[in-house]
């Protein structure tokens, strides 16, 4: 099944009053449906799901297509939730010290950027490419990304050890070739998945682009990945209320409410 995020227009929310912009949620069409059709969908973390009514947007949807709808105002009323700003970023990409100089979101983003990225993906229940997907493809996102990181690390160390065991003038030509190919592939994955993650965070919370129209997510992911990851972690974490954690799949303490 192929899932693709429905395109959204920046102007659709750029001029709305910030306080009136609702959080949006990703819905996966269960089948090909005409516009106006109403069906039931489940939202929330496993074991705490709630059902809402969803109206198919204009133009209809195809089976497996992902589209965004506003979260109903009466969803989980009275229950604890992580308050995430909509319409704008909570702070800037270079405000990395806002959560504290010793905070996990800062040091994990600086030292283990892809691990911090995986925590935000798991927090928002996206897949290993930073995209919305069925629950089966998102429940182990952190483990999948961590496995990729470990495999690349082992691959790199193995090449370095093989190179070290050879004389300077006897290094096999395939070692630098494999190192280059592995580095390029891992870099492409890191940039692409971070770009898609940022794109989906902006879509979910109706955050318009500020610079590099149409290319902002790519540019930020390429040139300042650790800043981007830290910014998204702070935006979706509400660290003023809930504690961050280094050794956590979501980067949050165990008692933290899940994000819808």
Secondary structure as GFF3:
##gff-version 3
##sequence-region A 1 260
A	DSSP	alpha_helix	11	14	.	.	.	ID=ss1
A	DSSP	three_ten_helix	18	20	.	.	.	ID=ss2
A	DSSP	beta_strand	24	28	.	.	.	ID=ss3
A	DSSP	beta_strand	38	43	.	.	.	ID=ss4
A	DSSP	beta_strand	50	55	.	.	.	ID=ss5
A	DSSP	beta_strand	66	70	.	.	.	ID=ss6
A	DSSP	alpha_helix	104	111	.	.	.	ID=ss7
A	DSSP	alpha_helix	113	123	.	.	.	ID=ss8
A	DSSP	three_ten_helix	135	137	.	.	.	ID=ss9
A	DSSP	alpha_helix	141	164	.	.	.	ID=ss10
A	DSSP	three_ten_helix	168	170	.	.	.	ID=ss11
A	DSSP	alpha_helix	173	204	.	.	.	ID=ss12
A	DSSP	alpha_helix	216	223	.	.	.	ID=ss13
A	DSSP	alpha_helix	225	237	.	.	.	ID=ss14
###
